[in-house]
């Protein structure tokens, strides 16, 4: 089930059977307060392999991306909105248990890009939702995450990316600092969180040796700090929009922790 609750009125204002199985992931966009342009929408991904976009004004999905008939359904573990820089443009990226990452263009109703990360995709986040897509962090099983440069697409090579190992365990999520989109944190299965900074290359675009077409150039990531704060995985995290460095996170040890990460500006 997908439900929207009005906390002021203490009542459910939207309730729908979103998927035939467990809803694994959710993201929202639109409106004056949640980031992005255009209509407020919610995207969900489920165990049934479907990705569905919802508008709370109607009880049917605005868009339903489902496995083709006869194709085995892959568990959708993560979804994220992005590229919402005007009232027309918007895309959804989804990650699956087999390592697939698929980007759907909601304006043209088409598959814009797909790749495979070789490990189950546990988390996805654009560095900002309300700009022309710039970077995407993809976290996976087997201690890895990738940062994609989304400004230049090559027909054969796709988007350039840099891959890193972290936490010596599953990387459950990656979250960008709202005040500086080049800084992001990752939460690991070892109960630790790492803070990284992305460094752009001198030139983000080069010429492909194969066909002379423009091709993206990935930057590098620098580990700024690392700390293990629990014996259990970090499974959720959020930065404060109003105070730089203030964050809240939860772990599977049934704890909720609030931190202030200082001296971010010096990096």
C-alpha positions in Angstrom: 0.0 0.0 0.0 1.0 3.6 -0.6 -0.5 6.1 1.8 -0.2 9.9 2.3 -1.1 11.1 5.8 -1.9 14.7 6.8 -0.2 15.0 10.1 -2.0 18.2 11.0 -5.4 16.7 10.5 -4.3 13.2 11.6 -5.9 11.5 8.6 -5.0 9.6 5.5 -5.6 11.7 2.4 -4.4 9.2 -0.2 -4.4 5.4 0.0 -3.8 3.0 -2.9 -2.6 -0.6 -3.6 0.6 0.5 -5.3 2.2 -2.9 -6.0 1.3 -6.6 -5.8 4.1 -7.2 -3.4 6.3 -5.3 -1.0 7.1 -1.6 -1.8 10.9 -1.4 -1.5 11.5 2.2 -2.2 9.9 5.6 -2.7 10.8 9.2 -3.8 9.0 12.4 -4.3 9.3 15.6 -6.3 7.5 18.8 -7.4 5.8 21.6 -5.7 7.2 24.6 -3.9 8.7 22.8 -0.9 9.9 19.4 -2.2 12.2 20.4 -5.0 11.8 20.4 -8.7 9.2 21.9 -11.1 5.9 20.6 -12.3 3.3 18.5 -10.6 4.0 16.9 -7.2 4.6 13.2 -7.9 5.7 10.1 -6.1 7.6 7.2 -7.5 7.6 3.7 -6.0 9.5 0.5 -6.8 8.4 -2.9 -5.7 9.3 -6.6 -5.4 7.0 -7.2 -8.4 9.6 -5.5 -10.6 7.4 -2.5 -11.4 8.2 1.2 -11.1 5.1 3.4 -10.8 4.7 7.2 -10.8 1.7 8.6 -8.8 -0.2 11.8 -8.6 -2.2 12.0 -5.4 -5.1 13.6 -7.2 -5.9 10.3 -9.0 -6.0 6.7 -7.8 -4.3 5.2 -10.9 -0.6 5.5 -11.6 0.4 8.3 -14.0 3.0 5.9 -15.4 3.7 2.2 -14.8 7.0 0.7 -16.0 6.6 -3.1 -15.9 8.5 -6.2 -17.0 7.7 -7.3 -20.5 5.3 -10.3 -20.8 7.2 -13.5 -20.3 10.2 -11.7 -18.8 11.1 -12.6 -15.2 10.5 -9.7 -12.8 13.6 -8.3 -11.1 13.3 -6.9 -7.6 13.3 -3.0 -7.8 15.4 -1.9 -4.8 15.8 1.9 -5.4 14.2 4.8 -7.3 15.0 8.5 -7.6 13.6 11.6 -9.4 15.9 14.0 -11.3 16.4 16.3 -14.2 13.4 18.4 -13.2 14.7 21.8 -14.3 11.5 23.1 -15.8 7.8 22.2 -15.9 8.3 19.7 -18.8 11.5 17.8 -18.1 11.7 15.0 -15.6 13.2 11.6 -15.3 13.2 8.6 -13.0 16.1 6.3 -12.4 15.5 2.8 -10.9 18.0 0.2 -9.6 17.4 -3.5 -9.4 18.7 -6.5 -7.5 20.6 -7.8 -10.5 22.6 -4.6 -10.8 20.5 -3.0 -13.6 20.2 0.7 -13.6 17.5 2.2 -15.9 16.8 5.8 -16.6 13.3 6.7 -17.9 12.5 10.1 -19.5 9.0 11.0 -18.3 8.5 13.7 -20.9 9.1 11.4 -23.9 7.9 8.3 -22.1 11.0 6.4 -23.2 14.0 4.5 -21.8 16.8 7.0 -21.9 19.7 5.0 -20.6 20.5 1.6 -19.0 23.5 -0.1 -17.6 24.5 -2.8 -15.2 26.6 -2.3 -12.0 27.4 -6.0 -11.5 25.9 -5.9 -8.0 22.5 -5.2 -6.6 21.6 -1.5 -6.5 20.7 -0.5 -3.0 20.5 3.3 -3.4 20.4 6.1 -6.0 20.5 9.9 -5.8 21.1 12.8 -8.1 23.2 15.5 -6.7 20.2 17.8 -7.2 16.7 17.1 -8.5 15.8 20.5 -9.7 18.7 21.1 -12.2 19.7 19.6 -15.5 21.0 16.3 -14.5 24.6 16.5 -13.5 25.8 13.6 -11.3 24.3 10.4 -10.0 25.5 8.3 -7.1 24.7 4.6 -7.2 25.4 2.4 -4.2 25.5 -1.4 -4.4 26.3 -4.6 -2.7 29.9 -5.8 -2.4 31.3 -2.6 -0.9 31.1 -0.5 -4.0 29.5 2.7 -5.2 29.7 4.6 -8.5 29.4 8.3 -9.4 28.2 9.0 -12.9 28.8 12.2 -14.8 25.4 12.8 -16.6 26.3 15.8 -18.8 27.6 13.9 -21.8 26.2 10.8 -23.3 28.0 8.5 -25.8 26.0 6.2 -27.9 28.2 3.1 -27.1 29.9 4.0 -23.9 27.0 5.7 -22.2 27.8 8.0 -19.3 31.3 8.2 -17.8 31.6 7.0 -14.2 34.1 6.4 -11.4 33.8 3.4 -9.1 35.1 3.2 -5.5 35.1 0.7 -2.6 33.8 1.7 0.8 32.9 0.3 4.2 34.1 -3.3 3.5 30.4 -4.2 3.3 27.3 -3.3 1.5 26.9 0.4 0.8 23.3 1.0 1.6 22.9 4.6 0.6 24.5 7.9 -0.6 23.2 11.4 0.2 24.4 14.7 -1.2 24.9 17.7 1.1 22.2 20.2 0.1 24.5 23.2 0.5 27.3 21.7 -1.6 26.3 19.0 -4.2 29.9 17.9 -4.6 30.0 16.5 -1.1 28.1 13.4 -0.2 28.0 10.7 2.4 27.6 6.9 2.2 26.2 4.6 4.8 27.6 1.1 5.2 26.6 -2.3 6.4 29.5 -2.0 8.9 27.6 0.7 10.8 29.9 3.5 9.4 29.4 6.6 7.3 32.0 8.1 5.0 32.0 11.6 3.6 33.4 12.2 0.1 34.1 15.1 -2.2 33.8 14.7 -6.0 36.5 16.4 -8.0 35.7 17.3 -11.6 38.3 16.7 -14.2 40.0 19.6 -16.0 37.8 18.7 -19.0 34.5 16.9 -18.6 34.2 16.1 -22.3 36.7 14.4 -24.7 36.7 13.0 -28.2 36.0 9.3 -28.5 38.9 7.4 -30.2 36.4 5.1 -31.9 34.0 7.5 -33.6 35.3 11.0 -32.8 32.0 11.7 -31.0 31.9 13.6 -27.7 32.4 11.4 -24.6 32.2 12.1 -20.9 35.2 12.1 -18.6 34.7 11.0 -15.1 36.2 12.8 -12.1 37.6 11.4 -8.9 36.3 11.1 -5.3 38.2 12.0 -2.2 37.4 10.5 1.2 37.2 13.4 3.6 36.2 11.6 6.8 35.0 8.2 8.1 33.4 7.1 11.3 31.9 3.8 12.5 29.0 4.6 14.9 27.1 1.3 15.2 27.6 -2.4 15.0 24.6 -2.6 12.6 24.0 -1.2 9.0 23.0 2.4 8.4 19.8 2.1 6.5 18.4 5.7 6.3 20.0 9.2 6.4 19.0 12.8 5.8 20.7 16.2 5.7 19.2 19.4 7.1 18.3 21.9 4.4 18.6 24.8 6.8 21.7 24.0 8.8 24.8 22.8 7.0 26.2 19.6 8.5 23.2 18.7 10.6 22.0 15.2 9.8 19.9 12.4 11.2 20.4 8.7 10.6 19.0 5.3 11.7 20.6 1.9 12.0 19.3 -1.7 12.4 20.2 -1.6 16.1 16.9 0.2 16.5 18.6 3.6 17.2 18.1 7.1 15.8 21.1 9.4 15.9 21.6 13.1 15.2 25.0 14.5 14.3 26.6 17.8 13.3 29.4 17.3 10.8 31.6 20.4 11.1 34.3 22.0 8.9 32.7 20.9 5.6 33.4 24.3 4.0 37.2 24.0 4.3 37.3 21.2 1.8 
